[in-house]
Amino acid sequence: MKQFLTFVRKEFAHVLRDRKTLLILFGMPVVQILIFGFALTSEVKNSRVLIVDNANDAASQQLLTKIEASQYFEVDRSVMSPLQMEAAFREGEIKMAIVFPANFNEDLLHQNQAHVQIVTDASDPNTATSLTNYVSSIIQDYQASLNQTLSVPLRILPETRFIYNPQLKGVYNYVPGVMALVLMLVCVMMTAVSIVREKETGTMEVLLVSPFKPVLVILSKAVPYLILSLVNVGTILLMSIFVLDLPVAGNLLLLLAESTLFIITCLTLGIFISIKTSSQQVAMLISLMGMLLPTMLFSGFMFPIENMPVPLQIISNIVPSKWYYLIVKAVMIKGLGFSAIWKETLILAGMTLFLFVISLKNFKIRLA
């Protein structure tokens, strides 16, 4: 028994001296609880809603006060024309617009009913449904409060309109997300593993002493995965059009060009991982865990980013799949052109250049 306790104390000493082990034991649970606790939620909060109050009367102001008091919305009372409102939807500045007619209060008092138009961006059908339900509940509560002292009940009738996805099909949200997830995993993991395999088998040294420049050797490993990933993009698009009934609303060539840029970004990330690792297992683990979870949590296709705390929203900006997901939704679902996605394109290009430069600086011609 004494020997057993001695071995236990020795093992405790080993664990306590190893900072990496301590980080895994105690740091990982804390980080996962914080991230999953804040990110994995089906609630929709802090969604920007445009109010178009053509009535500006007592009834509309009272109802707007109730909407503003809700934690689910960030109310914007900017005066916009229908064309400006449509542009705000296209650029992703708003998730919903609530339009009050000019005679809202008069219709409610004299005709015992009034209409309110609710326009929602349904490119994410789950968010659109949640926001519509929230507003409808607030309207019903306000209507109930008015009818408490009236003999003739008043009715407020919401007229809902879902744009970009009138049928609220889930594929409108999941196809762009799956494209980002598949390309990220395939490009990063395959590139990283293939280059590290050359290190493990010893053939990388042979390649480095060949007449080709070392940079060309690395790039030649990435080109096949660029071509194969483009085949994946074509397969996904064909299936979405002919199987899932999801046509490409925008320019197909623009979508393919943006996909190519995202693939190159992922390939450079895979090259960087391969340079920093020395075994296929480590490269695969980093590629899977380091790319899968951020893509699922911080790209926006599974959990709304605006629900997350500000630090997590900032972290999401360094995830390439977030920007590609926004690009695919804008081009494929909303039918927008390059003028609407130039910022996201510039960010992806900047990430690609940054990863390529630091990969070159960290690349060692001699492996030993």
C-alpha positions as CSV (number, residue, x, y, z in Angstrom):
1,M,0.0,0.0,0.0
2,K,2.9,2.3,0.8
3,Q,4.4,1.7,-2.6
4,F,1.1,2.4,-4.2
5,L,0.7,5.8,-2.5
6,T,4.2,6.6,-3.5
7,F,3.4,6.0,-7.1
8,V,0.2,8.1,-6.7
9,R,2.2,11.0,-5.3
10,K,4.7,10.7,-8.1
11,E,2.0,10.9,-10.7
12,F,0.5,13.9,-9.0
13,A,3.9,15.6,-9.1
14,H,4.2,14.9,-12.8
15,V,0.7,16.3,-13.5
16,L,1.2,19.4,-11.4
17,R,4.6,20.2,-13.0
18,D,3.2,19.9,-16.6
19,R,1.4,23.1,-17.4
20,K,-0.1,21.8,-20.6
21,T,-1.8,19.0,-18.7
22,L,-3.1,21.4,-16.1
23,L,-4.4,23.6,-18.9
24,I,-6.3,20.7,-20.5
25,L,-7.6,19.5,-17.1
26,F,-8.9,22.8,-15.8
27,G,-8.7,25.3,-18.6
28,M,-10.6,23.4,-21.2
29,P,-13.8,22.7,-19.1
30,V,-14.0,26.4,-18.2
31,V,-13.6,27.6,-21.8
32,Q,-16.1,25.1,-23.1
33,I,-18.7,26.0,-20.5
34,L,-18.3,29.7,-21.3
35,I,-18.4,29.2,-25.1
36,F,-21.1,26.6,-25.2
37,G,-23.1,28.3,-22.5
38,F,-23.3,31.6,-24.4
39,A,-23.1,30.4,-28.0
40,L,-25.4,27.3,-28.0
41,T,-28.8,29.0,-27.6
42,S,-31.9,28.9,-29.8
43,E,-33.0,32.3,-28.5
44,V,-32.7,35.3,-30.8
45,K,-31.5,38.5,-29.1
46,N,-30.3,41.9,-30.1
47,S,-31.6,41.7,-33.6
48,R,-31.8,45.0,-35.4
49,V,-35.4,45.9,-36.3
50,L,-36.4,48.9,-38.5
51,I,-39.5,50.8,-37.5
52,V,-41.4,52.6,-40.2
53,D,-44.0,54.6,-38.3
54,N,-46.2,56.3,-40.9
55,A,-48.9,56.9,-38.2
56,N,-46.8,58.4,-35.4
57,D,-49.9,58.4,-33.2
58,A,-50.7,57.3,-29.6
59,A,-51.4,53.7,-30.4
60,S,-48.3,53.2,-32.6
61,Q,-46.1,54.9,-30.0
62,Q,-47.4,52.7,-27.2
63,L,-46.8,49.6,-29.2
64,L,-43.3,50.7,-30.2
65,T,-42.5,51.3,-26.5
66,K,-43.3,47.7,-25.7
67,I,-41.2,46.5,-28.6
68,E,-38.3,48.6,-27.6
69,A,-38.5,47.3,-24.0
70,S,-38.0,43.8,-25.3
71,Q,-34.5,42.3,-25.0
72,Y,-34.9,40.6,-28.4
73,F,-34.6,43.7,-30.5
74,E,-32.4,46.7,-31.2
75,V,-35.0,49.2,-32.6
76,D,-33.9,51.6,-35.4
77,R,-36.4,54.4,-36.1
78,S,-34.6,55.7,-39.1
79,V,-36.8,57.3,-41.7
80,M,-36.5,55.1,-44.8
81,S,-38.2,54.8,-48.1
82,P,-39.2,51.4,-49.4
83,L,-36.2,51.3,-51.6
84,Q,-33.9,52.2,-48.7
85,M,-35.5,49.5,-46.5
86,E,-34.9,47.0,-49.3
87,A,-31.3,48.0,-49.5
88,A,-30.9,47.6,-45.7
89,F,-32.2,44.1,-46.0
90,R,-29.8,43.3,-48.8
91,E,-26.8,44.6,-47.0
92,G,-27.8,42.7,-43.8
93,E,-28.2,45.8,-41.7
94,I,-31.6,44.8,-40.4
95,K,-33.3,41.5,-39.7
96,M,-36.9,42.8,-39.7
97,A,-39.0,45.8,-40.5
98,I,-42.3,46.8,-38.8
99,V,-44.4,49.1,-40.9
100,F,-47.4,51.0,-39.4
101,P,-49.9,52.5,-41.8
102,A,-50.8,56.2,-41.7
103,N,-54.1,55.8,-40.0
104,F,-53.2,53.1,-37.5
105,N,-54.9,54.7,-34.4
106,E,-58.0,55.9,-36.3
107,D,-58.5,52.4,-37.9
108,L,-58.2,50.8,-34.5
109,L,-60.8,53.2,-32.9
110,H,-63.3,53.5,-35.7
111,Q,-63.1,50.2,-37.5
112,N,-62.1,48.2,-34.4
113,Q,-59.1,46.7,-36.2
114,A,-55.8,47.9,-37.7
115,H,-53.1,46.3,-39.7
116,V,-49.3,46.1,-39.1
117,Q,-46.9,44.9,-41.7
118,I,-44.0,42.7,-40.5
119,V,-41.3,42.1,-43.1
120,T,-38.6,39.6,-42.2
121,D,-35.3,38.4,-43.8
122,A,-36.0,34.7,-44.1
123,S,-32.6,33.7,-45.5
124,D,-32.2,32.3,-42.0
125,P,-35.7,30.7,-41.5
126,N,-35.2,29.9,-37.8
127,T,-34.3,33.5,-36.9
128,A,-37.1,34.8,-39.1
129,T,-39.7,32.6,-37.4
130,S,-38.5,33.5,-33.9
131,L,-38.5,37.2,-34.6
132,T,-42.0,37.0,-36.1
133,N,-43.3,35.1,-33.1
134,Y,-41.8,37.6,-30.7
135,V,-43.4,40.6,-32.4
136,S,-46.7,38.8,-32.7
137,S,-46.7,38.0,-29.0
138,I,-46.0,41.6,-28.1
139,I,-48.8,42.8,-30.4
140,Q,-51.2,40.2,-28.8
141,D,-50.2,41.4,-25.3
142,Y,-50.8,45.0,-26.2
143,Q,-54.2,44.1,-27.8
144,A,-55.2,42.3,-24.7
145,S,-54.3,45.3,-22.5
146,L,-56.5,47.5,-24.7
147,N,-59.5,45.1,-24.5
148,Q,-59.6,44.9,-20.8
149,T,-62.0,47.8,-20.4
150,L,-63.7,47.7,-23.8
151,S,-67.0,46.1,-24.6
152,V,-66.2,45.8,-28.3
153,P,-62.8,44.1,-28.8
154,L,-60.1,45.8,-30.8
155,R,-57.9,43.7,-33.2
156,I,-54.4,44.4,-34.5
157,L,-53.8,42.1,-37.5
158,P,-50.1,41.4,-38.3
159,E,-49.4,41.0,-42.0
160,T,-46.2,39.0,-42.3
161,R,-44.0,38.8,-45.3
162,F,-40.9,36.7,-45.6
163,I,-38.3,37.9,-48.2
164,Y,-35.6,35.8,-49.9
165,N,-37.2,32.6,-48.5
166,P,-41.0,32.8,-48.5
167,Q,-41.5,29.1,-47.9
168,L,-39.1,29.1,-44.9
169,K,-37.0,26.2,-46.3
170,G,-34.2,25.2,-44.1
171,V,-31.8,24.5,-47.0
172,Y,-31.6,28.3,-47.6
173,N,-29.6,28.5,-44.4
174,Y,-27.8,25.1,-44.3
175,V,-26.5,24.8,-47.8
176,P,-24.2,27.9,-47.4
177,G,-23.2,26.6,-44.0
178,V,-22.4,23.1,-45.2
179,M,-20.3,24.6,-48.1
180,A,-18.2,26.6,-45.6
181,L,-17.9,23.6,-43.3
182,V,-16.9,21.0,-46.0
183,L,-14.4,23.3,-47.7
184,M,-12.8,24.3,-44.5
185,L,-12.3,20.8,-43.2
186,V,-11.3,19.2,-46.5
187,C,-8.8,21.9,-47.6
188,V,-7.2,22.5,-44.2
189,M,-7.0,18.9,-43.0
190,M,-5.9,17.3,-46.3
191,T,-3.3,19.9,-47.0
192,A,-1.8,19.8,-43.5
193,V,-1.8,16.0,-43.4
194,S,-0.3,15.5,-46.9
195,I,2.7,17.8,-46.2
196,V,3.3,16.4,-42.7
197,R,3.2,12.9,-44.2
198,E,6.2,13.8,-46.3
199,K,8.1,14.9,-43.2
200,E,7.3,11.6,-41.4
201,T,8.4,9.4,-44.3
202,G,11.5,11.4,-44.9
203,T,10.7,12.3,-48.5
204,M,10.4,16.0,-47.7
205,E,14.2,16.2,-47.4
206,V,14.5,14.7,-50.9
207,L,12.0,17.3,-52.3
208,L,13.7,20.2,-50.6
209,V,17.1,19.3,-52.2
210,S,15.5,18.9,-55.6
211,P,16.0,21.7,-58.3
212,F,12.6,23.1,-57.5
213,K,12.3,26.0,-55.1
214,P,10.9,24.9,-51.7
215,V,8.0,27.3,-52.0
216,L,7.0,25.6,-55.3
217,V,7.2,22.2,-53.6
218,I,4.7,23.3,-50.9
219,L,2.4,25.0,-53.4
220,S,2.5,21.9,-55.6
221,K,1.1,19.9,-52.7
222,A,-1.8,22.3,-52.4
223,V,-2.9,22.6,-56.1
224,P,-4.6,19.2,-56.3
225,Y,-6.7,20.0,-53.3
226,L,-7.7,23.3,-54.9
227,I,-8.9,21.5,-58.0
228,L,-10.7,18.7,-55.9
229,S,-12.3,21.3,-53.7
230,L,-13.7,23.1,-56.7
231,V,-15.2,19.8,-57.8
232,N,-16.8,19.6,-54.3
233,V,-18.2,23.1,-54.8
234,G,-19.7,22.1,-58.2
235,T,-21.2,19.0,-56.7
236,I,-22.8,20.9,-53.8
237,L,-24.2,23.5,-56.2
238,L,-25.6,20.9,-58.5
239,M,-27.3,19.0,-55.7
240,S,-28.7,22.2,-54.2
241,I,-30.2,23.1,-57.6
242,F,-31.5,19.8,-58.8
243,V,-32.1,17.9,-55.5
244,L,-32.9,20.5,-52.9
245,D,-34.6,23.0,-55.3
246,L,-32.3,25.8,-54.2
247,P,-31.3,27.9,-57.3
248,V,-28.4,30.3,-57.4
249,A,-30.1,33.7,-57.3
250,G,-26.9,35.7,-58.1
251,N,-24.0,35.5,-60.5
252,L,-22.7,31.9,-60.6
253,L,-19.2,33.0,-61.8
254,L,-19.0,35.4,-58.9
255,L,-19.9,32.6,-56.5
256,L,-17.3,30.3,-58.0
257,A,-14.6,33.0,-57.8
258,E,-15.4,33.7,-54.1
259,S,-15.4,29.9,-53.4
260,T,-11.9,29.7,-55.0
261,L,-10.7,32.6,-52.8
262,F,-12.0,30.8,-49.7
263,I,-10.4,27.5,-50.8
264,I,-7.1,29.3,-51.2
265,T,-7.5,30.8,-47.7
266,C,-8.1,27.3,-46.2
267,L,-5.2,25.8,-48.1
268,T,-2.8,28.5,-46.8
269,L,-4.1,27.7,-43.3
270,G,-3.4,24.0,-43.9
271,I,0.1,24.8,-45.0
272,F,0.7,26.9,-41.9
273,I,-0.5,24.0,-39.7
274,S,1.7,21.6,-41.5
275,I,4.8,23.8,-41.0
276,K,4.1,24.0,-37.2
277,T,3.4,20.3,-36.7
278,S,5.6,17.2,-37.1
279,S,3.1,14.3,-37.0
280,Q,0.0,13.4,-39.0
281,Q,-2.0,12.8,-35.8
282,V,-1.3,16.3,-34.4
283,A,-2.0,17.9,-37.8
284,M,-5.3,16.0,-38.1
285,L,-6.3,16.9,-34.5
286,I,-5.6,20.6,-34.9
287,S,-7.4,20.6,-38.3
288,L,-10.5,18.8,-37.0
289,M,-10.9,20.4,-33.5
290,G,-9.4,23.7,-34.5
291,M,-11.6,24.1,-37.6
292,L,-14.7,22.1,-36.9
293,L,-15.9,23.8,-33.7
294,P,-15.1,27.4,-34.7
295,T,-16.9,26.9,-38.0
296,M,-20.0,25.4,-36.3
297,L,-20.1,28.0,-33.5
298,F,-18.8,31.2,-35.0
299,S,-19.8,31.2,-38.7
300,G,-23.4,32.1,-37.9
301,F,-25.2,29.3,-39.7
302,M,-26.1,27.3,-36.6
303,F,-26.2,29.9,-33.9
304,P,-26.7,33.7,-34.4
305,I,-23.6,35.6,-33.7
306,E,-25.5,38.6,-32.4
307,N,-26.7,36.5,-29.5
308,M,-23.2,36.0,-28.2
309,P,-21.3,38.3,-25.8
310,V,-19.1,40.9,-27.4
311,P,-15.8,39.1,-26.8
312,L,-17.1,36.0,-28.7
313,Q,-18.4,38.3,-31.5
314,I,-14.9,39.7,-31.8
315,I,-13.4,36.2,-31.9
316,S,-15.8,35.2,-34.7
317,N,-14.2,37.8,-37.0
318,I,-11.0,35.7,-37.2
319,V,-12.9,32.6,-38.5
320,P,-12.6,32.6,-42.3
321,S,-15.8,30.5,-42.7
322,K,-17.9,33.3,-41.2
323,W,-17.0,35.6,-44.0
324,Y,-17.5,32.9,-46.7
325,Y,-20.9,32.0,-45.2
326,L,-22.0,35.7,-45.5
327,I,-20.7,35.8,-49.1
328,V,-22.6,32.6,-50.1
329,K,-25.8,33.8,-48.6
330,A,-25.5,37.2,-50.2
331,V,-24.8,35.8,-53.7
332,M,-26.7,32.5,-53.7
333,I,-29.7,33.4,-51.6
334,K,-30.2,37.2,-52.0
335,G,-28.8,37.5,-55.5
336,L,-26.4,40.4,-54.7
337,G,-23.4,41.5,-56.7
338,F,-19.8,42.2,-55.8
339,S,-20.7,45.7,-54.4
340,A,-22.5,44.0,-51.5
341,I,-19.6,41.6,-50.6
342,W,-16.5,43.5,-51.3
343,K,-15.7,43.9,-47.6
344,E,-15.9,40.2,-46.9
345,T,-13.9,39.5,-50.0
346,L,-11.2,41.9,-48.9
347,I,-11.1,40.3,-45.4
348,L,-10.6,36.8,-46.9
349,A,-7.9,38.1,-49.3
350,G,-6.1,39.7,-46.3
351,M,-6.3,36.5,-44.3
352,T,-4.8,34.6,-47.2
353,L,-2.0,37.0,-47.6
354,F,-1.3,37.0,-43.9
355,L,-1.2,33.2,-43.6
356,F,1.0,32.9,-46.7
357,V,3.5,35.4,-45.4
358,I,3.8,33.9,-41.9
359,S,4.0,30.4,-43.5
360,L,7.0,31.5,-45.6
361,K,8.7,33.1,-42.6
362,N,8.2,29.9,-40.5
363,F,9.2,27.5,-43.3
364,K,12.5,25.7,-42.7
365,I,14.4,24.5,-45.7
366,R,16.4,22.1,-43.4
367,L,14.2,19.7,-41.4
368,A,16.9,18.6,-39.0
